[in-house]
Amino acid sequence: MSVSFAHSVDALGNWRSALESRVRELTRFLREHELLDQPNADLLESLRHRLAGEKLVVAFVAEFSRGKSELINAIFFADTGRRILPATPGRTTMCPVEIGYEADEPIGLSLLPIETRLQSQSLAELRHQPRAWTRTPLDMDDTEGLAEALTQVMQTRQVSIAAARDLGFWSDDAPDDNPPLDEQGRVEVPAWRHALINLPHPLLERGLVVLDTPGLNAIGAEPELTLGLLPSAHATVFVLGADTGVTKSDLAIWRDHLAAQGVSRYVVLNKIDTLADPLSSRAQTDAQIERQRVDVARTLQLPLARVYPLSAKQALAARVAGDAAGLALSRLPELEAALTERLLPARRQVLAQVGVDGIAQVELQVGRRLTDRRRQLAEQMLELRGLRGKNAAKVRIMLGRVDAESNEFEQCIARLQAMRAVHGRMLKDAMLDLASDRLREHVDEMQDGIRSSLLQLGAKKAFLTLCARLRERMTKSQARSTEIHAMLGASFEMLNTDFGFSLMTAPAPNLGRFTADLDLIERNYVQYLGLTQSLKLSQARFLEQFRRMLVSRLRVVFESASVELELWNKTASAQIDTQLRDRRRGFKRRREALERIRSAAGELELRLTELEAQDGQLQLLQHRVSELALAARTQADPQAAIAPPVTATPGRSIDAIDLLLDLEPVQARA
């Protein structure tokens, strides 16, 4: 039997946990042996947090009564032995439901009142305001009580037409889409705007987030959902009914909210069990299912391979009963196999590349630092070996040489200060292009452009202009980071040559992935700025929500790019301070050793023994660091561990140090 999607998500979580453990082990070893400077510590901590906090968001979208909640139960929560999400005939999920797990949050159900739509605060802002939510504790040991508590997402209330209009559930311009009125002329609306379910389920603890969305009326009324949650999902599953096919409202959801999301879309033709007919053969039923599948693919203009007929009800019952034959008959494993093969490897590849690059960068810099220490020890040992049998005058000469070398080395300070001044100016210019103030200015210009256009018909043009400007800023930052990399490379090469440093320049950060994020935001948002949305944009509340949500999404992109650029520059410059400190410590130790030798000739052999022991310890440290880094890179990507990392700036190798140690003292001093 094929491996379920739930088990595959669990396997991805196990891999992430194992890689995080390797990174934590490497970090602890480097810190214990004082080999971890602050920038490298920040880099490893950032990598560890990303591995631990990376979320895999799978969104389920459908009109009501399509079996969406039942499908979520069958895929993710069948191990509980019952339905967790309410899945009864008729409308069940009345508000967007986000199911995940945060260890620092209490286990329970958090509900945001529908009245918060009348406020200017976005959902992202309200997440950090506990008082705005109604919280219900959940007991994981009581599955009956758990399921009963979750039925609160079904709650509705009756409001006037005016209130429904303010809340976004009634439109005078689209009367066919409005909900029916009751006998008192009131409108049924959801009681809650958003629901957060925090559960310590194994899959959720691994970083899975399941987004269960309500039907068209609620989707269209909630900018946070259409502009934030759905576009950010890693996969979107659109659920249709096999007995109904693509209805008018289904088609509206697809065209307005899902058509631009590319390869992450999956269409489920649910309830194929309803097509079974006692008067028809199995082959005839299968043929009818296939015809429906072909018709759906043609209507949605989607490859046939992306349409999956199945029965969520049969799948859940089969999983609860442990019926392998029934599960195969439900056809759910085919959808799970597609999600597993197309979605999970892509997420793992992204994390693996981040892990390999970060670990390799730390390994290179720590290796350079240890190599530089060993070179200094080698020079000391050569000096001391040359003193065997020499008189006090020779020791005085050596002391003078140490002082001269130390004074010559200190002349690099002026060069370093000049380089840092240039580096600081270049970094400031690069960071200005990514600043939040500039971003907000551009968004405000877009908003002014939308307001000044007739009936907001210029919204799409203003938004496309904004995206073009932001891409230009990202491109400028990339160019400036390339210039910084070239400047540091040339400066480091001269410092290495003139003063014996072993500085290296890691490759400049690639901001191309952030440009790709901007492209994705543009594709996902531009579909909401056409003629059909112009009337909504004329509403001040909707336009303000749109602006807040857009700023929130863009700020994440630009702040992430800014942090990556700043961290790279800190890492590049911090090694200067580290090597300065190590070199000064080395000169101090050489002078102290010579002073002791001058006062007591017997100190010579003792000092040589100490230095040899220190060099042996450094060799062991190098070997252990290489082992830990290799283990972490292998955990991230076995293929990436085949070739060792390559430095960008050439430096003295370990073999050169060993050769230096093996030279005869007379030859070394000749």
C-alpha positions as CSV (number, residue, x, y, z in Angstrom):
1,M,0.0,0.0,0.0
2,S,1.3,3.5,-0.9
3,V,2.6,5.8,1.8
4,S,0.0,8.4,2.9
5,F,0.6,12.1,2.6
6,A,0.3,12.3,6.4
7,H,3.2,9.9,6.8
8,S,5.2,11.7,4.2
9,V,4.7,15.0,6.0
10,D,5.8,13.3,9.2
11,A,8.9,12.0,7.4
12,L,9.7,15.6,6.2
13,G,9.3,16.8,9.8
14,N,11.7,14.0,11.0
15,W,14.3,15.1,8.5
16,R,14.0,18.7,9.5
17,S,14.3,17.8,13.2
18,A,17.4,15.6,12.5
19,L,19.0,18.5,10.5
20,E,18.2,21.0,13.2
21,S,19.8,18.6,15.8
22,R,23.0,18.5,13.6
23,V,23.1,22.3,13.4
24,R,22.5,22.6,17.2
25,E,25.3,20.1,17.8
26,L,27.7,22.0,15.6
27,T,26.8,25.3,17.2
28,R,27.3,23.9,20.7
29,F,30.7,22.5,19.8
30,L,31.9,25.7,18.3
31,R,30.7,27.7,21.2
32,E,32.3,25.4,23.8
33,H,35.7,25.8,22.0
34,E,35.3,29.6,21.5
35,L,35.2,29.2,17.7
36,L,31.9,30.9,17.2
37,D,31.8,34.6,16.6
38,Q,28.5,36.5,16.7
39,P,27.7,36.7,13.0
40,N,28.2,32.9,12.5
41,A,26.2,32.3,15.7
42,D,23.4,34.4,14.2
43,L,23.6,32.5,10.9
44,L,23.4,29.1,12.6
45,E,20.6,30.3,14.9
46,S,18.7,31.7,11.9
47,L,19.1,28.4,10.2
48,R,18.0,26.4,13.2
49,H,14.9,28.6,13.7
50,R,13.9,28.2,10.1
51,L,14.2,24.5,10.3
52,A,12.2,24.4,13.5
53,G,9.6,27.0,12.5
54,E,9.1,26.3,8.8
55,K,5.5,25.8,8.0
56,L,3.9,23.7,5.3
57,V,0.5,25.3,4.4
58,V,-2.1,23.3,2.6
59,A,-5.3,25.2,1.8
60,F,-8.6,23.5,1.1
61,V,-11.1,25.6,-0.9
62,A,-14.7,24.8,-1.9
63,E,-18.3,25.9,-1.8
64,F,-20.4,24.4,0.9
65,S,-21.5,20.8,0.9
66,R,-18.5,19.6,-1.2
67,G,-17.1,17.4,1.5
68,K,-14.0,19.5,2.1
69,S,-13.9,19.1,5.9
70,E,-14.4,15.3,5.5
71,L,-11.4,15.3,3.1
72,I,-9.3,17.0,5.7
73,N,-10.4,14.5,8.3
74,A,-9.5,11.6,6.0
75,I,-6.0,12.9,5.1
76,F,-4.8,14.2,8.4
77,F,-6.9,13.2,11.3
78,A,-8.0,9.6,10.7
79,D,-5.7,8.4,13.4
80,T,-8.0,9.8,16.0
81,G,-10.6,7.3,15.1
82,R,-13.4,9.8,14.4
83,R,-14.2,13.1,12.7
84,I,-12.4,16.0,14.2
85,L,-13.7,18.8,12.0
86,P,-17.5,18.9,11.7
87,A,-18.7,17.4,8.4
88,T,-22.4,17.2,8.3
89,P,-24.8,17.8,5.4
90,G,-25.3,21.4,4.5
91,R,-23.0,24.3,5.5
92,T,-20.5,23.5,8.2
93,T,-17.4,25.6,8.0
94,M,-18.7,29.2,8.2
95,C,-15.4,31.0,8.6
96,P,-11.7,30.4,7.6
97,V,-10.2,27.8,10.0
98,E,-6.5,27.6,10.4
99,I,-5.3,24.3,12.1
100,G,-1.7,24.3,13.3
101,Y,0.4,24.0,16.4
102,E,2.5,26.6,18.3
103,A,4.2,25.3,21.4
104,D,4.2,28.6,23.2
105,E,0.4,29.0,22.7
106,P,-2.2,27.2,24.8
107,I,-4.0,24.2,23.3
108,G,-7.5,25.4,22.3
109,L,-9.8,27.0,19.8
110,S,-9.5,30.8,19.2
111,L,-12.4,32.6,17.5
112,L,-12.3,36.1,16.1
113,P,-15.7,37.9,16.2
114,I,-17.1,38.9,12.8
115,E,-17.5,42.5,14.0
116,T,-13.7,43.0,13.8
117,R,-14.3,43.4,10.0
118,L,-15.6,46.8,10.8
119,Q,-12.3,47.8,12.3
120,S,-9.2,49.0,10.4
121,Q,-6.9,46.4,11.9
122,S,-5.8,43.5,9.7
123,L,-5.9,39.9,10.7
124,A,-2.1,39.8,11.0
125,E,-2.3,42.6,13.6
126,L,-5.2,41.0,15.5
127,R,-3.2,37.8,15.9
128,H,-1.1,39.6,18.4
129,Q,-4.0,40.9,20.4
130,P,-5.3,38.0,22.6
131,R,-8.2,40.1,24.0
132,A,-9.7,40.3,20.6
133,W,-10.3,36.5,20.5
134,T,-12.7,34.2,22.2
135,R,-10.8,31.2,23.5
136,T,-12.0,27.7,24.3
137,P,-9.6,25.2,25.9
138,L,-9.4,21.7,24.2
139,D,-8.8,18.4,25.8
140,M,-6.9,16.1,23.4
141,D,-7.8,13.0,25.5
142,D,-11.5,13.7,25.0
143,T,-12.1,13.2,21.3
144,E,-15.9,13.6,21.7
145,G,-15.5,16.8,23.6
146,L,-12.9,18.0,21.1
147,A,-15.2,17.4,18.1
148,E,-18.1,19.1,20.0
149,A,-16.0,22.2,20.8
150,L,-15.0,22.5,17.1
151,T,-18.6,22.8,16.0
152,Q,-18.4,26.4,17.1
153,V,-17.0,27.2,13.6
154,M,-20.5,26.5,12.3
155,Q,-22.1,29.2,14.4
156,T,-24.0,31.9,12.6
157,R,-26.2,34.9,13.5
158,Q,-29.0,36.9,11.8
159,V,-28.3,40.5,11.0
160,S,-30.0,43.3,9.0
161,I,-29.3,43.9,5.4
162,A,-27.4,47.1,6.3
163,A,-25.2,45.2,8.8
164,A,-24.6,42.4,6.3
165,R,-23.6,45.1,3.7
166,D,-21.1,46.7,6.2
167,L,-19.7,43.3,7.0
168,G,-19.2,42.4,3.3
169,F,-21.9,39.7,3.0
170,W,-24.4,41.7,0.9
171,S,-23.9,43.5,-2.4
172,D,-26.5,45.7,-4.1
173,D,-24.6,45.3,-7.3
174,A,-24.6,41.5,-7.4
175,P,-28.0,40.5,-6.0
176,D,-27.7,36.9,-7.4
177,D,-24.8,36.3,-5.1
178,N,-26.5,37.5,-1.9
179,P,-27.6,35.0,0.7
180,P,-31.4,34.4,1.2
181,L,-33.5,36.4,3.7
182,D,-35.4,34.9,6.5
183,E,-39.0,35.6,7.4
184,Q,-38.0,38.8,9.3
185,G,-35.9,40.0,6.3
186,R,-32.6,39.3,8.0
187,V,-29.4,37.8,6.6
188,E,-27.5,34.8,8.0
189,V,-23.8,35.6,8.4
190,P,-21.0,33.8,10.2
191,A,-20.5,34.5,13.9
192,W,-16.8,34.4,13.5
193,R,-14.3,36.0,11.1
194,H,-11.4,33.6,11.6
195,A,-10.7,30.5,13.7
196,L,-7.3,29.3,15.0
197,I,-7.1,25.7,16.3
198,N,-3.9,25.0,18.2
199,L,-3.5,21.2,18.5
200,P,-0.5,19.1,19.5
201,H,-1.1,16.6,16.7
202,P,2.1,14.9,15.4
203,L,1.7,16.4,11.9
204,L,0.9,19.8,13.2
205,E,3.9,19.7,15.5
206,R,6.0,18.9,12.4
207,G,5.0,22.3,10.9
208,L,1.9,21.4,8.9
209,V,-0.8,24.1,8.7
210,V,-4.2,23.2,7.3
211,L,-6.4,26.0,6.1
212,D,-10.1,25.2,5.7
213,T,-12.0,27.9,3.9
214,P,-15.7,28.6,3.6
215,G,-17.6,29.2,0.4
216,L,-17.6,31.9,-2.1
217,N,-19.5,34.6,-0.1
218,A,-17.1,34.4,2.8
219,I,-14.0,34.2,0.5
220,G,-14.9,37.3,-1.4
221,A,-15.7,39.3,1.7
222,E,-12.4,38.7,3.4
223,P,-9.4,40.5,1.9
224,E,-7.1,38.8,4.5
225,L,-8.0,35.4,3.0
226,T,-7.8,36.2,-0.6
227,L,-4.8,38.4,-0.5
228,G,-2.8,36.8,2.3
229,L,-3.6,33.2,3.3
230,L,-4.5,31.6,0.0
231,P,-1.6,33.1,-2.0
232,S,0.9,32.1,0.7
233,A,-0.3,28.4,0.8
234,H,2.2,25.9,-0.6
235,A,-0.6,23.9,-2.1
236,T,-4.3,24.6,-2.8
237,V,-6.8,21.7,-3.0
238,F,-10.0,22.8,-4.8
239,V,-12.9,20.5,-3.9
240,L,-15.8,19.9,-6.3
241,G,-18.8,17.5,-6.0
242,A,-18.8,14.6,-8.4
243,D,-22.5,14.7,-8.5
244,T,-22.6,18.4,-9.5
245,G,-19.5,19.0,-11.4
246,V,-18.4,22.6,-11.9
247,T,-21.2,24.9,-10.8
248,K,-21.5,28.6,-11.4
249,S,-20.3,29.4,-7.9
250,D,-17.4,26.9,-8.2
251,L,-16.3,28.5,-11.4
252,A,-16.4,31.9,-9.8
253,I,-14.2,30.8,-7.0
254,W,-11.7,29.2,-9.4
255,R,-11.5,32.2,-11.8
256,D,-11.4,34.9,-9.1
257,H,-9.1,33.3,-6.5
258,L,-7.3,30.2,-7.8
259,A,-6.7,30.4,-11.5
260,A,-3.4,32.3,-11.1
261,Q,-1.7,30.0,-8.6
262,G,0.1,27.7,-11.1
263,V,1.5,24.3,-10.3
264,S,0.3,24.3,-6.6
265,R,-3.3,23.7,-7.6
266,Y,-5.0,20.4,-7.2
267,V,-8.7,19.7,-8.0
268,V,-10.6,17.0,-6.2
269,L,-13.8,15.6,-7.6
270,N,-15.3,14.3,-4.3
271,K,-18.2,12.1,-3.6
272,I,-17.7,9.6,-6.4
273,D,-19.5,7.1,-4.2
274,T,-22.7,8.9,-5.0
275,L,-22.3,8.0,-8.7
276,A,-22.5,4.3,-8.0
277,D,-25.7,2.8,-9.3
278,P,-27.1,-0.7,-8.4
279,L,-28.4,-0.9,-12.0
280,S,-25.0,-0.1,-13.6
281,S,-21.8,-2.1,-13.7
282,R,-18.6,-1.1,-12.1
283,A,-17.1,-0.3,-15.6
284,Q,-20.1,1.9,-16.4
285,T,-19.6,3.8,-13.1
286,D,-15.9,4.3,-13.8
287,A,-16.6,5.6,-17.3
288,Q,-19.1,8.1,-15.9
289,I,-16.5,9.3,-13.3
290,E,-13.9,9.6,-16.1
291,R,-16.3,11.7,-18.2
292,Q,-16.9,14.0,-15.3
293,R,-13.2,14.3,-14.7
294,V,-12.5,15.2,-18.3
295,D,-15.3,17.8,-18.3
296,V,-13.9,19.4,-15.1
297,A,-10.4,19.6,-16.6
298,R,-11.8,21.2,-19.8
299,T,-13.9,23.7,-17.9
300,L,-11.1,24.8,-15.6
301,Q,-8.5,24.7,-18.3
302,L,-6.4,22.4,-16.3
303,P,-4.3,19.3,-17.2
304,L,-6.3,16.1,-16.7
305,A,-3.6,14.8,-14.4
306,R,-4.5,17.5,-11.9
307,V,-8.1,16.3,-11.4
308,Y,-8.5,13.6,-8.8
309,P,-11.8,11.8,-8.4
310,L,-12.2,10.2,-4.9
311,S,-14.6,9.6,-2.0
312,A,-13.4,11.3,1.3
313,K,-16.3,9.6,3.2
314,Q,-15.1,6.2,2.1
315,A,-11.5,7.0,2.7
316,L,-12.1,8.2,6.3
317,A,-14.2,5.1,7.1
318,A,-11.6,2.8,5.6
319,R,-8.7,4.4,7.5
320,V,-10.6,4.3,10.8
321,A,-11.5,0.6,10.2
322,G,-8.0,-0.3,8.9
323,D,-9.6,-1.4,5.6
324,A,-6.8,-1.3,2.9
325,A,-9.2,-2.4,0.1
326,G,-11.7,0.2,1.0
327,L,-9.0,2.9,1.1
328,A,-7.9,1.9,-2.4
329,L,-11.5,1.9,-3.6
330,S,-11.9,5.5,-2.3
331,R,-8.9,6.6,-4.6
332,L,-7.6,9.0,-1.9
333,P,-4.1,7.5,-2.2
334,E,-3.7,8.9,-5.7
335,L,-4.2,12.5,-4.5
336,E,-1.8,11.8,-1.5
337,A,0.8,10.4,-3.9
338,A,0.6,13.6,-6.0
339,L,1.0,15.8,-3.0
340,T,3.8,13.8,-1.7
341,E,5.7,13.6,-5.1
342,R,5.3,17.2,-6.2
343,L,5.0,19.3,-3.0
344,L,7.2,17.8,-0.3
345,P,10.4,17.3,-2.3
346,A,10.3,20.9,-3.4
347,R,10.0,22.1,0.2
348,R,12.8,19.8,1.3
349,Q,15.1,20.9,-1.6
350,V,14.7,24.6,-0.6
351,L,15.5,23.9,3.1
352,A,18.4,21.6,2.1
353,Q,20.0,24.2,0.0
354,V,19.7,26.8,2.7
355,G,21.2,24.3,5.2
356,V,24.1,23.3,2.9
357,D,25.1,26.9,2.1
358,G,24.9,28.1,5.7
359,I,26.8,25.2,7.2
360,A,29.5,25.4,4.4
361,Q,30.0,29.1,5.0
362,V,30.5,28.6,8.8
363,E,32.8,25.6,8.2
364,L,35.0,27.7,5.8
365,Q,35.4,30.6,8.2
366,V,36.0,28.4,11.3
367,G,38.5,26.4,9.2
368,R,40.3,29.5,8.2
369,R,40.5,30.7,11.8
370,L,42.0,27.4,13.0
371,T,44.4,27.3,10.1
372,D,45.6,30.8,10.9
373,R,46.1,29.8,14.6
374,R,48.1,26.7,13.5
375,R,50.2,28.9,11.2
376,Q,51.1,31.2,14.1
377,L,52.0,28.2,16.3
378,A,54.2,26.9,13.5
379,E,56.1,30.1,13.3
380,Q,56.6,30.1,17.1
381,M,57.8,26.5,17.0
382,L,60.3,27.3,14.2
383,E,61.6,30.3,16.2
384,L,62.0,28.2,19.4
385,R,63.7,25.3,17.6
386,G,66.1,27.8,16.2
387,L,67.0,28.8,19.7
388,R,68.3,25.4,20.7
389,G,71.9,25.9,21.9
390,K,71.8,29.6,21.2
391,N,72.9,32.3,23.7
392,A,71.0,35.2,25.3
393,A,72.0,37.5,22.4
394,K,70.0,35.4,20.0
395,V,67.0,35.6,22.3
396,R,67.3,39.4,22.3
397,I,67.4,39.4,18.5
398,M,64.3,37.2,18.4
399,L,62.5,39.5,20.9
400,G,63.3,42.5,18.7
401,R,62.0,40.6,15.7
402,V,58.7,39.9,17.4
403,D,58.4,43.6,18.4
404,A,59.1,44.6,14.8
405,E,56.6,42.2,13.3
406,S,54.0,43.3,15.8
407,N,54.6,47.0,15.0
408,E,54.5,46.2,11.3
409,F,51.3,44.3,11.7
410,E,49.6,47.2,13.6
411,Q,50.1,49.3,10.5
412,C,47.2,47.5,9.0
413,I,44.8,49.3,11.3
414,A,44.7,52.4,9.1
415,R,44.0,50.3,6.1
416,L,41.2,48.4,7.9
417,Q,39.6,51.7,9.1
418,A,39.5,53.0,5.6
419,M,38.1,49.8,4.2
420,R,35.4,49.7,6.9
421,A,34.4,53.3,6.2
422,V,33.9,52.5,2.5
423,H,32.1,49.2,3.4
424,G,29.8,51.1,5.8
425,R,28.8,53.6,3.1
426,M,28.2,50.9,0.5
427,L,26.1,48.8,2.9
428,K,24.1,51.9,4.0
429,D,23.2,52.6,0.3
430,A,22.3,48.9,-0.3
431,M,20.1,48.8,2.8
432,L,18.2,52.1,1.8
433,D,16.7,50.3,-1.2
434,L,15.2,47.7,1.2
435,A,14.1,50.1,3.9
436,S,10.5,49.8,5.2
437,D,10.0,53.6,4.9
438,R,10.7,53.5,1.2
439,L,8.4,50.5,0.8
440,R,5.6,52.3,2.6
441,E,6.1,55.4,0.4
442,H,5.7,53.4,-2.7
443,V,2.5,51.7,-1.4
444,D,1.1,55.1,-0.4
445,E,1.8,56.4,-3.9
446,M,-0.1,53.4,-5.3
447,Q,-3.0,54.0,-3.0
448,D,-3.2,57.7,-4.1
449,G,-3.1,56.6,-7.7
450,I,-6.0,54.2,-7.1
451,R,-8.1,56.9,-5.3
452,S,-7.5,59.5,-8.0
453,S,-8.6,57.2,-10.8
454,L,-12.2,57.1,-12.0
455,L,-14.1,54.4,-10.1
456,Q,-10.8,52.9,-9.1
457,L,-10.4,51.6,-12.7
458,G,-6.7,52.5,-12.6
459,A,-6.0,50.2,-9.6
460,K,-4.3,47.5,-11.8
461,K,-2.0,50.0,-13.5
462,A,-1.0,51.6,-10.2
463,F,-0.3,48.1,-8.7
464,L,1.8,47.0,-11.6
465,T,3.7,50.3,-11.4
466,L,4.4,49.6,-7.7
467,C,5.6,46.1,-8.5
468,A,8.0,47.4,-11.2
469,R,9.4,49.9,-8.7
470,L,9.9,47.4,-6.0
471,R,11.7,45.0,-8.4
472,E,13.9,47.8,-9.5
473,R,14.8,48.4,-5.8
474,M,15.6,44.8,-5.3
475,T,17.7,44.7,-8.4
476,K,19.7,47.8,-7.2
477,S,20.3,46.1,-3.9
478,Q,21.6,43.0,-5.7
479,A,23.9,45.2,-7.8
480,R,25.2,47.0,-4.7
481,S,25.8,43.7,-2.8
482,T,27.8,42.5,-5.9
483,E,29.9,45.8,-5.7
484,I,30.5,45.2,-1.9
485,H,31.6,41.6,-2.6
486,A,34.1,42.9,-5.3
487,M,35.4,45.6,-2.9
488,L,35.8,43.2,0.0
489,G,37.5,40.6,-2.2
490,A,40.1,43.0,-3.5
491,S,40.7,44.5,0.0
492,F,41.0,41.1,1.6
493,E,43.4,39.9,-1.0
494,M,45.7,42.9,-0.3
495,L,45.4,42.4,3.4
496,N,46.2,38.7,3.2
497,T,49.3,39.5,1.0
498,D,50.6,42.5,3.0
499,F,49.8,41.5,6.6
500,G,49.4,37.7,6.6
501,F,45.7,37.6,7.2
502,S,43.6,34.6,6.0
503,L,40.4,36.6,5.2
504,M,37.8,35.1,2.8
505,T,34.8,36.5,1.0
506,A,31.7,34.3,0.9
507,P,29.5,34.6,-2.2
508,A,27.3,37.6,-2.2
509,P,23.7,36.8,-1.2
510,N,21.4,36.0,-4.1
511,L,18.4,38.3,-3.8
512,G,16.8,36.7,-6.9
513,R,14.5,34.5,-4.7
514,F,13.1,37.7,-3.2
515,T,12.4,39.1,-6.6
516,A,10.6,35.8,-7.4
517,D,8.5,36.4,-4.2
518,L,7.6,39.8,-5.6
519,D,6.6,38.2,-8.9
520,L,4.4,35.7,-7.0
521,I,2.7,38.5,-5.0
522,E,2.1,40.4,-8.3
523,R,0.5,37.4,-10.0
524,N,-1.7,36.6,-6.9
525,Y,-2.9,40.1,-6.3
526,V,-3.4,41.5,-9.8
527,Q,-6.4,39.3,-10.3
528,Y,-8.2,41.2,-7.6
529,L,-7.7,44.6,-9.3
530,G,-9.8,44.1,-12.4
531,L,-13.2,45.6,-13.3
532,T,-15.1,43.2,-11.0
533,Q,-13.2,44.5,-7.9
534,S,-13.4,48.3,-8.8
535,L,-16.5,48.8,-6.8
536,K,-15.0,47.2,-3.7
537,L,-11.9,49.3,-4.0
538,S,-14.1,52.4,-4.0
539,Q,-14.9,51.5,-0.4
540,A,-12.5,53.1,2.0
541,R,-12.5,50.2,4.4
542,F,-11.7,47.6,1.7
543,L,-9.0,49.8,0.2
544,E,-7.4,50.3,3.6
545,Q,-7.5,46.6,4.3
546,F,-6.0,45.9,0.9
547,R,-3.2,48.4,1.6
548,R,-2.5,47.0,5.1
549,M,-2.4,43.4,3.8
550,L,-0.2,44.3,0.8
551,V,2.3,46.2,3.1
552,S,2.4,43.3,5.4
553,R,3.2,40.8,2.6
554,L,5.8,43.1,1.0
555,R,7.4,44.0,4.3
556,V,8.1,40.3,5.0
557,V,9.9,40.0,1.6
558,F,12.0,43.2,2.0
559,E,12.8,42.6,5.7
560,S,13.9,39.1,4.9
561,A,16.2,40.4,2.1
562,S,17.5,43.1,4.4
563,V,18.3,40.6,7.2
564,E,20.1,38.3,4.7
565,L,22.1,41.1,3.2
566,E,23.0,42.6,6.6
567,L,24.0,39.2,8.1
568,W,26.3,38.5,5.1
569,N,28.0,41.8,5.6
570,K,28.4,41.3,9.4
571,T,29.9,37.8,8.8
572,A,32.3,39.2,6.2
573,S,33.6,42.0,8.5
574,A,33.5,40.1,11.8
575,Q,36.3,37.8,10.7
576,I,38.7,40.8,10.6
577,D,38.1,41.4,14.3
578,T,38.5,37.7,15.1
579,Q,41.8,37.5,13.2
580,L,43.1,40.7,14.7
581,R,42.4,39.4,18.1
582,D,44.0,36.1,17.4
583,R,47.1,37.7,15.8
584,R,47.6,40.1,18.7
585,R,47.2,37.2,21.2
586,G,49.8,35.3,19.1
587,F,52.4,38.1,19.3
588,K,51.8,38.4,23.0
589,R,52.3,34.7,23.6
590,R,55.5,34.7,21.4
591,R,57.0,37.5,23.4
592,E,56.1,35.9,26.8
593,A,57.6,32.7,25.7
594,L,60.9,34.4,24.6
595,E,61.0,36.3,27.9
596,R,60.6,33.1,29.9
597,I,63.3,31.4,27.8
598,R,65.7,34.3,28.4
599,S,65.2,34.0,32.1
600,A,65.4,30.2,32.2
601,A,66.9,28.1,29.5
602,G,65.0,25.1,30.6
603,E,61.8,26.7,29.5
604,L,62.6,26.2,25.9
605,E,61.8,22.5,25.6
606,L,58.8,22.9,27.9
607,R,57.4,25.7,25.7
608,L,58.0,23.6,22.5
609,T,56.1,20.7,24.1
610,E,53.3,23.1,25.0
611,L,53.1,24.5,21.4
612,E,53.1,21.0,19.9
613,A,50.3,20.0,22.2
614,Q,48.3,23.1,21.2
615,D,48.9,22.3,17.6
616,G,47.7,18.8,18.1
617,Q,44.6,20.1,19.8
618,L,43.9,22.5,17.0
619,Q,44.2,19.6,14.5
620,L,41.7,17.6,16.5
621,L,39.4,20.6,16.6
622,Q,39.7,21.0,12.8
623,H,38.9,17.3,12.3
624,R,35.9,17.4,14.6
625,V,34.5,20.6,13.0
626,S,34.8,19.0,9.6
627,E,33.1,15.9,10.9
628,L,30.2,17.8,12.4
629,A,29.8,20.0,9.4
630,L,30.0,17.1,7.0
631,A,27.3,15.2,9.1
632,A,25.0,18.3,9.0
633,R,25.5,18.8,5.2
634,T,25.0,15.1,4.6
635,Q,21.8,15.3,6.6
636,A,20.6,18.2,4.5
637,D,21.6,16.8,1.2
638,P,23.7,13.6,0.7
639,Q,24.8,14.8,-2.8
640,A,26.1,18.2,-1.4
641,A,28.4,16.4,1.0
642,I,30.4,14.7,-1.9
643,A,32.4,17.8,-2.7
644,P,34.1,19.9,0.1
645,P,33.3,23.6,0.2
646,V,35.6,25.9,-1.9
647,T,36.9,29.2,-0.5
648,A,36.6,32.3,-2.5
649,T,39.9,33.8,-1.4
650,P,43.0,31.6,-1.6
651,G,44.9,31.0,1.6
652,R,47.6,28.8,3.2
653,S,46.5,25.2,3.4
654,I,47.0,22.7,6.2
655,D,49.6,20.9,4.1
656,A,51.6,24.1,3.9
657,I,51.6,24.3,7.7
658,D,52.8,20.7,8.0
659,L,55.6,21.5,5.6
660,L,56.5,24.5,7.6
661,L,56.7,22.5,10.8
662,D,58.9,19.8,9.2
663,L,61.6,22.3,7.9
664,E,64.9,22.4,9.7
665,P,65.4,25.5,11.8
666,V,68.5,26.6,10.0
667,Q,66.8,26.3,6.6
668,A,63.8,28.2,7.9
669,R,65.9,31.1,9.2
670,A,68.4,31.1,6.3
